[in-house]
């Protein structure tokens, strides 16, 4: 072999190595931190509700951005789950905090290809608040009850509870009970003005209806579930983003766990941080009594309480808002359990029962 041939091979090998390194690093528009499994940015959705306190705190305290490092955090807020799912599937966001029923609907719509549930966030903190004079399910006949959005978690919970108590409500606002999906701010105002008789809503609106408008609790939803635990909010991500950027997803989860730790260890300060973020989003913080009542009515946990998701799906089927769907594979708790194990904490399960 001649020296010229050897030099040519060396040059070719160097070029091939350089190309391989460039491919591994990716361009600036594809990745950050020099790794193809880390995104340049992640677009995260969440709601301006105390049921999304881990998200509120994670944004406010900078836990997400710190954990993400060079990956830029971009956020978008929603009133209810169906709108968040639409944004997820349209490519407007990559991940979102969301309730169980919209996640189930998204899984069904995408035939099991659109999303994965990667962590729990919140249990409890929802129910039916009504005006004085309504003391039983029978008293709801002919009444108007609000929910945040047709097909969202509280909407399904109300319709299932009505059916279990022998009352019907169609999707057009007719039936024994008129169910009127509307955004939370509208429902609060409508209840205060007397144009609706009650609302099945999440915190902080559940407590606001009681403390600000003298409503009474007809149903605290945690009383309907074993041990009082049911998923109100969990964290989902598109399967495409999870597959392409697993390191970024794991870092997002790290920020999520730091938010949960902060709530557990610094509850009073966590309430303030959540309220500061609500003020930043809406211009108005919650009153101290509403804030305290909301936190007391919630359990913040990385456990997705998977068994309640499967029950929620059955509820949605029973009230005609969901066709039978196979939920096998909807969870990917591997990255979360790796972080929990590393922190010396119990791992969580995706078991249906």
Residue, then its C-alpha position, 0 to 999 in steps of 0.5 A: x500500500x502506497x503512502x498516498x493511499x494511506x493518507x487518502x484512507x486517513x482523510x476519509x476516516x477523519x471525514x467519516x468520524x467528523x460526520x458521525x460526531x456532527x450527527x450525534x450532536x445535532x443542530x442547534x434547532x434540534x437539540x441542546x447540550x450536545x445530545x440528540x436526546x435533549x431538546x432545544x426547548x420543551x413546551x409545557x401546558x398547565x392550568x391556572x388551578x391549584x390542582x396544578x400546584x406542582x406545575x405552578x410552583x415548578x414554573x414560579x420557583x424555576x425548578x423545571x428550568x433548572x432541571x432542564x439546563x440548556x433546554x428552554x422551557x416554554x409554557x401555555x395555560x388552558x382552562x380544561x383538558x380537551x383544549x390541552x389535548x387539542x394543543x398536544x395533538x396539533x403540535x402546539x405543546x409537547x407535554x401537559x398537566x391534565x386530568x384523567x378523562x381528557x388523557x383517556x380520550x386522547x389515547x382513544x383518539x390516537x389509537x394509543x399512539x399520541x401520548x404517555x402518562x409519565x407521572x402523577x401530580x394531584x389527587x382529590x380536590x373536586x366535587x359538587x357545590x350547590x346552593x342552600x335548599x339542595x340536600x340530595x340527588x333528588x333535589x337536583x331535578x330541574x336544576x342547572x349545574x356547571x362543569x368546566x368543559x364537556x368531557x373533562x374530568x369533572x364533567x364525566x364525574x358529575x354525569x356518572x354520579x347523576x346516573x348512579x343516582x337515577x338522574x339523566x343529563x344529555x350533552x345538549x343541556x337537557x334531561x333531569x339535570x341541565x349540565x352546562x359546561x362553561x369555563x371556571x370564571x363564568x361558573x363562579x360568576x353564574x353561581x354568585x348571580x343565581x343563574x346556576x344552582x351548582x357546579x362540579x369543579x376542581x380547586x380552587x373553585x370548589x372552595x371559592x364557591x363555598x367561601x365566597x358565594x356561601x355554597x354547600x358541599x353536596x359531594x366531595x369527590x374523594x368520598x366516592x373513592x377507595x381511601x379517598x384517592x383518585x387522580x385529578x391531575x397527572x403529567x403526559x407527554x407526546x410519544x414522539x417527544x418521549x421517544x426523541x428526547x428521553x433525557x429532556x423528559x427525565x429532566x422535566x420529571x426531575x423538576x416535577x419531583x422537586x416541586x412535589x418535595x417543596x410542597x411536602x417540606x415547605x407547605x406554607x411557602x409552597x402555597x405562596x409560590x403557587x399563589x404568586x404564579x396564579x397572580x402572574x397568570x390571571x392578575x389576581x391571587x387567591x384569598x388566603x382562606x381559599x388558598x388554605x382550604x384548597x391545599x387542605x383538600x388536595x394530596x400532591x403525589x407522583x403516584x398516578x393512582x392508576x386504578x382510578x384512571x381505569x374507573x374514570x374510563x368506565x364512567x365515561x363509557x357509561x355516560x356515552x362520552x367514550x367508546x370502549x378503549x384498551x388502556x394497556x400501555x397508556x403509562x410509561x413510568x420507567x423514567x419516573x421510577x428510576x428517579x424515585x429509586x435513585x432518591x430512595x423513594x417508593x416506586x409507583x405502579x400502573x396497575x389497574x387494581 
